[in-house]
Amino acid sequence: KSHLSGFYENGGNMMFDGQGTAMCSAYYTDQAKIEAIRQVYREYFGADQVIFLKKLNKENTGHVDLYCKMLDRSTVLLGEYRSASDGVPGNKELLDGNARILQAARNLAGEPFRVERMPMPKHGMDGIDVVNYSYMNSLIVNRKVLVPTYGLDTDQEALDIYRRLMPGYEVAGFDCREIIRFEGAIHCITISVYSDPLKVYLDLARMSGTDPLRFLVESISGVKSAYALYSGPGSSVRTPLAACAGGYTFSLPQGCNAGECTFVFEDFNGRTRALSPLLRPDN
């Protein structure tokens, strides 16, 4: 059975110690949003404490697993640029600030965090895109630690740090020079579990004049229902969408603007997506 929170987060930005503490990058400064996130973590993941860290500059995912790794309930591995020029401007100071946040925090047992620093290799470029090399994007499973390596001088030091901090574990390096160009390494490509997402897109390419709206839908389980909600004379109206190849269409009633409609899709797993298009004055 699915319990939907209405909250969307990528697995790479959710890190848990298994004993009630979570860490993630902070996307928001609004206190109400932060408290709402804390509530979701508490109700859905049993995390009574969420520690918010600052995400890296010029790193498009914003994920915590590209600069931080929880090794156990009181040991945290945190990236470190030894020279400000090794990282994108501001990232050395940003990571040092995260170290201070962690050093001031406690786990739920009241223990201070032991913050160990891991060298972050000098950032690279892939065309116009920044490549942020990270040894924290590792995977710990079955008393083995799989560590990304990049053919750099710091690779051996990174493996040695893991071996020092995790005695009794087998530490192995994996060449991730190709993977990291896509903003992730071992943890990013192995930690997520595919969950048959329900994806809905408004096909803007086919919108012109009085043509029906066309929605493209991706779902393995299939769509159980699809309908439009809009205001009619004196009451709201619910109208089914017409099925077509790859999705659904809807012809707007006379005098109705798409921006005043809500389009609802439900799959056979009970997932629901609702779209309310925001259109320019020229539609």
C-alpha positions as CSV (number, residue, x, y, z in Angstrom):
1,K,0.0,0.0,0.0
2,S,1.3,3.5,-0.9
3,H,1.2,6.4,1.6
4,L,1.7,9.5,-0.4
5,S,3.1,12.6,1.4
6,G,2.9,15.1,-1.4
7,F,6.6,15.7,-0.8
8,Y,9.2,14.9,-3.6
9,E,12.9,14.3,-2.8
10,N,15.7,12.5,-4.6
11,G,17.3,9.6,-2.8
12,G,20.7,11.2,-3.1
13,N,19.6,14.0,-0.8
14,M,18.4,11.8,2.0
15,M,20.9,10.3,4.4
16,F,20.0,8.4,7.6
17,D,21.9,6.8,10.4
18,G,19.1,4.3,11.1
19,Q,18.7,5.6,14.6
20,G,16.6,8.7,14.1
21,T,18.9,11.2,12.5
22,A,18.7,12.4,8.9
23,M,20.9,14.8,6.9
24,C,20.1,16.6,3.7
25,S,21.0,19.6,1.7
26,A,18.8,22.6,2.4
27,Y,17.0,24.0,-0.6
28,Y,14.9,26.5,1.3
29,T,15.4,29.3,3.9
30,D,11.7,29.7,4.6
31,Q,11.2,28.4,8.1
32,A,7.7,27.1,7.4
33,K,9.0,24.9,4.6
34,I,11.8,23.6,6.7
35,E,9.4,22.6,9.4
36,A,7.2,20.9,6.9
37,I,10.2,18.9,5.7
38,R,11.0,17.9,9.3
39,Q,7.4,16.7,9.7
40,V,7.6,14.5,6.6
41,Y,10.9,13.0,7.7
42,R,9.4,12.3,11.1
43,E,6.2,10.8,9.9
44,Y,7.5,8.8,6.9
45,F,11.1,7.9,7.9
46,G,11.1,7.9,11.7
47,A,13.7,10.6,11.7
48,D,13.2,12.8,14.8
49,Q,16.2,15.0,13.9
50,V,17.0,16.5,10.5
51,I,20.3,18.3,10.0
52,F,20.3,20.7,7.1
53,L,23.6,21.3,5.3
54,K,24.5,23.8,2.5
55,K,24.6,22.4,-1.0
56,L,27.6,22.9,-3.3
57,N,27.7,25.8,-5.8
58,K,27.7,24.9,-9.5
59,E,26.5,21.3,-8.7
60,N,23.1,20.8,-10.3
61,T,21.7,18.0,-8.2
62,G,22.3,19.7,-4.8
63,H,22.5,16.2,-3.2
64,V,24.1,15.7,0.2
65,D,25.7,12.4,-1.0
66,L,28.2,14.3,-3.2
67,Y,30.0,15.9,-0.3
68,C,29.0,14.1,2.9
69,K,28.8,10.4,4.1
70,M,27.4,9.0,7.4
71,L,29.6,6.0,8.3
72,D,27.9,5.2,11.6
73,R,25.6,7.1,14.1
74,S,28.5,9.3,15.3
75,T,31.0,9.4,12.4
76,V,30.5,11.7,9.4
77,L,32.9,11.9,6.4
78,L,32.8,15.4,4.9
79,G,34.5,16.7,1.8
80,E,37.3,19.3,2.0
81,Y,38.9,21.5,-0.6
82,R,42.4,22.0,0.6
83,S,42.8,25.0,-1.6
84,A,40.0,27.5,-2.5
85,S,41.0,27.2,-6.2
86,D,40.4,23.4,-6.2
87,G,36.6,24.0,-6.0
88,V,34.1,26.3,-7.6
89,P,34.4,29.8,-5.9
90,G,32.8,29.6,-2.5
91,N,32.7,25.8,-2.1
92,K,35.7,25.5,0.2
93,E,34.1,28.0,2.6
94,L,30.8,26.3,2.2
95,L,32.1,22.9,3.2
96,D,34.1,24.3,6.1
97,G,30.8,25.9,7.2
98,N,29.1,22.5,7.0
99,A,31.9,21.1,9.2
100,R,31.0,23.7,11.9
101,I,27.3,22.7,11.6
102,L,28.1,19.1,12.2
103,Q,30.6,19.7,15.0
104,A,27.9,21.7,16.9
105,A,25.3,19.0,16.4
106,R,24.6,15.8,18.4
107,N,23.0,12.5,17.5
108,L,19.9,11.4,19.4
109,A,22.0,9.5,21.9
110,G,23.5,12.9,22.8
111,E,26.9,12.0,21.3
112,P,28.9,14.7,19.3
113,F,29.6,13.9,15.7
114,R,33.2,12.9,14.8
115,V,33.7,14.9,11.6
116,E,36.4,13.4,9.4
117,R,37.5,15.3,6.3
118,M,38.0,13.7,2.9
119,P,40.0,15.5,0.2
120,M,37.8,16.8,-2.8
121,P,39.8,16.6,-6.0
122,K,40.2,19.8,-8.1
123,H,37.0,20.3,-10.1
124,G,37.1,19.7,-13.8
125,M,35.2,20.8,-16.8
126,D,33.1,18.8,-19.4
127,G,32.5,21.4,-22.1
128,I,30.8,24.2,-20.3
129,D,29.7,22.0,-17.4
130,V,31.5,21.8,-14.0
131,V,32.5,18.3,-12.9
132,N,32.6,17.9,-9.1
133,Y,34.7,14.8,-8.2
134,S,33.6,13.2,-5.0
135,Y,34.8,10.2,-2.9
136,M,31.7,10.5,-0.6
137,N,29.4,9.1,-3.3
138,S,30.3,5.6,-2.2
139,L,28.2,2.5,-1.3
140,I,28.4,0.5,1.9
141,V,26.9,-3.0,1.6
142,N,27.6,-6.4,3.1
143,R,30.7,-5.2,5.0
144,K,32.1,-3.9,1.7
145,V,32.8,-0.2,0.8
146,L,32.7,0.6,-2.9
147,V,34.5,3.9,-3.5
148,P,34.6,5.9,-6.7
149,T,38.0,6.6,-8.1
150,Y,39.0,8.9,-11.0
151,G,42.6,8.1,-11.9
152,L,43.8,11.0,-9.7
153,D,46.7,11.3,-7.2
154,T,44.1,11.5,-4.4
155,D,42.5,8.1,-5.1
156,Q,44.8,6.1,-2.9
157,E,44.5,8.6,0.0
158,A,40.7,8.3,-0.2
159,L,40.8,4.5,-0.1
160,D,43.2,4.7,2.9
161,I,40.9,7.0,4.8
162,Y,38.0,4.6,4.3
163,R,40.2,1.7,5.5
164,R,41.3,3.7,8.6
165,L,37.7,4.7,9.5
166,M,36.1,1.3,8.7
167,P,38.3,-1.5,10.0
168,G,36.8,-4.9,9.2
169,Y,35.4,-3.7,5.9
170,E,36.7,-4.6,2.5
171,V,37.3,-1.3,0.6
172,A,37.5,-1.4,-3.2
173,G,37.8,1.4,-5.7
174,F,35.8,1.6,-8.9
175,D,36.7,3.8,-11.9
176,C,34.0,6.5,-12.2
177,R,35.6,8.9,-14.6
178,E,32.8,8.5,-17.1
179,I,29.9,8.3,-14.6
180,I,30.9,11.5,-12.7
181,R,30.4,13.6,-15.8
182,F,26.7,12.9,-15.3
183,E,26.8,14.4,-11.7
184,G,27.0,11.2,-9.7
185,A,29.0,8.1,-9.0
186,I,28.4,4.7,-7.3
187,H,25.9,5.8,-4.7
188,C,23.8,7.7,-7.3
189,I,23.5,4.8,-9.7
190,T,22.8,2.1,-7.1
191,I,20.8,3.5,-4.2
192,S,17.5,4.3,-5.9
193,V,14.7,1.7,-6.3
194,Y,12.6,2.0,-9.4
195,S,9.0,2.6,-8.4
196,D,6.9,2.8,-11.6
197,P,6.5,6.6,-11.6
198,L,3.4,8.3,-13.0
199,K,4.7,11.1,-15.3
200,V,2.4,13.5,-17.1
201,Y,3.5,16.2,-19.6
202,L,1.5,18.9,-21.4
203,D,2.4,18.7,-25.1
204,L,3.1,22.4,-25.9
205,A,4.4,21.6,-29.3
206,R,0.9,20.7,-30.5
207,M,-0.9,23.6,-28.9
208,S,-2.2,26.2,-31.4
209,G,-5.5,28.0,-31.9
210,T,-8.4,25.8,-30.9
211,D,-6.6,22.5,-31.0
212,P,-7.4,20.2,-28.1
213,L,-4.9,20.1,-25.2
214,R,-2.8,16.9,-25.5
215,F,-1.2,15.2,-22.4
216,L,1.6,12.7,-22.7
217,V,1.5,10.0,-20.0
218,E,4.2,7.5,-18.8
219,S,3.0,4.7,-16.5
220,I,3.8,1.0,-16.4
221,S,0.7,0.1,-14.3
222,G,-1.6,2.2,-16.6
223,V,-3.9,5.1,-16.0
224,K,-7.1,4.3,-14.1
225,S,-8.8,7.7,-14.6
226,A,-8.1,11.0,-16.2
227,Y,-10.4,14.0,-16.0
228,A,-10.6,17.8,-16.0
229,L,-12.0,20.0,-13.2
230,Y,-13.2,23.5,-14.0
231,S,-15.9,25.9,-12.9
232,G,-19.2,25.7,-14.7
233,P,-22.4,27.7,-14.2
234,G,-23.0,27.6,-10.5
235,S,-20.9,24.6,-9.8
236,S,-17.6,22.8,-10.6
237,V,-17.6,20.4,-13.6
238,R,-15.7,17.1,-13.9
239,T,-15.2,15.9,-17.5
240,P,-13.3,12.7,-18.5
241,L,-10.3,13.2,-20.9
242,A,-10.3,11.4,-24.2
243,A,-7.7,8.7,-24.6
244,C,-5.3,8.9,-27.6
245,A,-2.0,7.4,-28.6
246,G,0.5,7.9,-25.7
247,G,-1.9,9.9,-23.6
248,Y,-5.1,12.0,-23.4
249,T,-6.7,15.0,-25.1
250,F,-9.2,17.6,-23.9
251,S,-11.1,20.2,-25.8
252,L,-11.7,23.3,-23.8
253,P,-15.4,24.3,-23.5
254,Q,-16.5,27.7,-24.9
255,G,-15.2,30.5,-22.7
256,C,-13.0,28.2,-20.6
257,N,-9.3,28.9,-20.3
258,A,-6.8,26.1,-19.7
259,G,-5.2,28.1,-16.8
260,E,-8.6,27.8,-15.0
261,C,-8.6,24.0,-15.2
262,T,-7.1,21.3,-13.1
263,F,-6.2,18.0,-14.9
264,V,-6.1,14.9,-12.7
265,F,-4.5,11.6,-13.6
266,E,-4.6,8.5,-11.3
267,D,-2.8,5.2,-12.0
268,F,-3.6,1.6,-10.8
269,N,-1.1,2.0,-8.0
270,G,-3.1,4.8,-6.5
271,R,-0.7,7.5,-7.5
272,T,-2.2,10.8,-8.5
273,R,-0.9,13.7,-10.5
274,A,-2.7,17.1,-10.8
275,L,-1.7,19.8,-13.3
276,S,-2.9,23.4,-13.5
277,P,-1.2,24.9,-16.5
278,L,0.0,28.5,-16.2
279,L,-0.4,30.1,-19.7
280,R,0.6,33.5,-21.1
281,P,-2.1,36.0,-21.8
282,D,-2.0,35.0,-25.5
283,N,-2.7,31.4,-24.4
